[in-house]
Amino acid sequence: MKAFRSPEIFTTDGCGSGPLIGRYGKMRFVANLRNETIAAFAAEDIQPRAYLLSSHRVTPATLDAAARVRGLGLPLFADNGSKQLIDQVIDVFADDAASVHNAVREIRRDIGHVPRGSDIPEPLRRTANDLANSVISHATAVSKAVDREALIELQLAMDPTDLIAQEDFAVACLLALQLEREITGFSTDRFATRNRRSLRLWKAVSEDPRCADVRVHAVLSAVDFNTARKAGQLAAANGVRCAAVGIAGINLDSSATDFFIIGTGNHSLERPAPRRYVRIIQILKGLNVGLRQSGGGLNTFHCLGLGAAAMMPIVAASFDERVVLTTDATSPIHDAIRDQVYYELGSQGGRVSTSAIANREVHDKPWQFESPFERQFRDTFGHDVGAAKAWWLANGQPQITRSHLRSEIEINEALPLLAEMDPEVRRRSERVRVAANHWTIGEHAASFAASQDRHALARASMREFETSLSTTIARGSAAAGTILDIIEGGA
């Protein structure tokens, strides 16, 4: 089997002696090794460029699948399984954090901007600070309870090329609970302490003789530019060449912010923007700045849980152009199965539902069948737009909805790729969507190939996203560009 594109040139690096994707700093999307992806790719002579398997999902079946992946010569990332532990901590403190968040929201409603500094009453700040300290204490206790030896053995049982080291995940919990610095008053040093612990955990793994042939990634954490820059400085001081940051929790934040801080400068945004975009560009660029300022540099960087197409150029614009960049996410699976969504390469990975595709077809705007998985399905099972349009005209030209795809025999028979009426056809088309979405996001990521032009390509892509029909994407991309300009102009 072959990967989505032509075989890569494999080299080694300073993180271990395993193969490294590409000669220069390419960007690659890594598929999660799940039953859904195994089934989606099983029927095709095509595979993703790499896979990730989390330690908490290890079973005899997934280990067999991992062995097949390695037998194909594909990179395999062994994740540390922290997500389920983070979720446990969040559950303990969710109610108390919601009370703090509701109080902050009331203040924001009264003053018309994100409250910070003296906007936060001292009693509320003390409550938030105490709660954040309790979260850190509890998260640390949960982390310390992990059997380090058992975790390493479990990860190495996958025969990985890349291993995500055990981490201190307290900052991830604070982020998920929205206990922000402007509320708690936490200093940069508070976050540096968490990274020092993560680096100790990384060093224990990276110096283990059993990991000599594996790239071991240190997991760093930050909440803004200043905490990220300090994390980068610490990573450089410890000789880190392979690093990772958790993005999934950041992307769950649906709030907006109207300011950001770079160094000692307090900057206001012209209009509120999604905090996840504002935060991600600060963290990723801050890490790179901190590394460079301390004479360090990365060979590889992995974004844990980043699958949003609009954020790919932000990653590419943040790091030196020879850094190999990888991201992973389960969103291609969830979007395919839960939301019946295809990613569309022609719109930089934009989402389009099966019902929207059906409406395009009957309005003479043909679906492009961009991925080899869609084309194979069409060639095998057909795609009769004429029959679908005849049904549409005969029924008064309705707006085709998902209910039509679930119930109307004529349109199900005409457009089997979009059909949901028959359970077996639905499962078959779901597998196509899973595979196609991975292919599309993989192609989109790979478009930011390493060269002297990667930053220029990334910035051009960000500007395109600024014109998106999605207000979230447009404002987020614009804010990220503004922040990038400020950092590159003065950092």
Salt bridges, closest charged atoms under 4 A:
GLU8 OE2 - ARG28 NH2 2.59
ASP45 OD2 - LYS2 NZ 3.90
ASP87 OD2 - LYS83 NZ 3.00
GLU106 OE2 - ARG109 NH1 2.64
ASP119 OD2 - HIS113 NE2 3.93
GLU149 OE2 - ARG210 NH1 2.88
ASP159 OD2 - ARG70 NE 3.77
ASP162 OD1 - ARG215 NH2 2.73
ASP162 OD2 - HIS217 NE2 2.91
ASP168 OD2 - ARG194 NH2 2.59
ASP168 OD2 - ARG197 NH1 3.14
GLU180 OE1 - ARG275 NH1 3.73
GLU180 OE2 - ARG279 NH2 2.56
GLU182 OE2 - ARG275 NH2 2.97
ASP208 OD2 - ARG210 NH2 2.72
ASP224 OD2 - ARG181 NH1 2.88
ASP253 OD2 - ARG279 NH2 3.71
ASP258 OD1 - ARG116 NH1 3.86
ASP320 OD1 - ARG292 NE 3.83
GLU321 OE2 - HIS455 ND1 3.84
ASP328 OD2 - HIS302 NE2 2.62
ASP335 OD1 - ARG338 NH2 3.72
ASP335 OD1 - ARG351 NH1 2.84
ASP339 OD1 - ARG338 NE 3.25
ASP339 OD2 - ARG351 NH2 3.65
GLU344 OE2 - ARG360 NH1 2.73
GLU361 OE2 - HIS383 NE2 2.59
ASP364 OD2 - LYS389 NZ 2.82
ASP379 OD1 - ARG378 NE 3.39
GLU420 OE1 - ARG402 NE 3.08
GLU420 OE1 - ARG406 NE 3.62
GLU424 OE1 - ARG427 NH2 3.09
GLU424 OE2 - ARG431 NH2 3.96
GLU443 OE1 - ARG5 NE 3.15
GLU443 OE2 - ARG49 NH2 3.07
ASP485 OD1 - ARG459 NH2 3.04
GLU488 OE2 - LYS285 NZ 3.28
GLU488 OE1 - ARG459 NH1 3.98
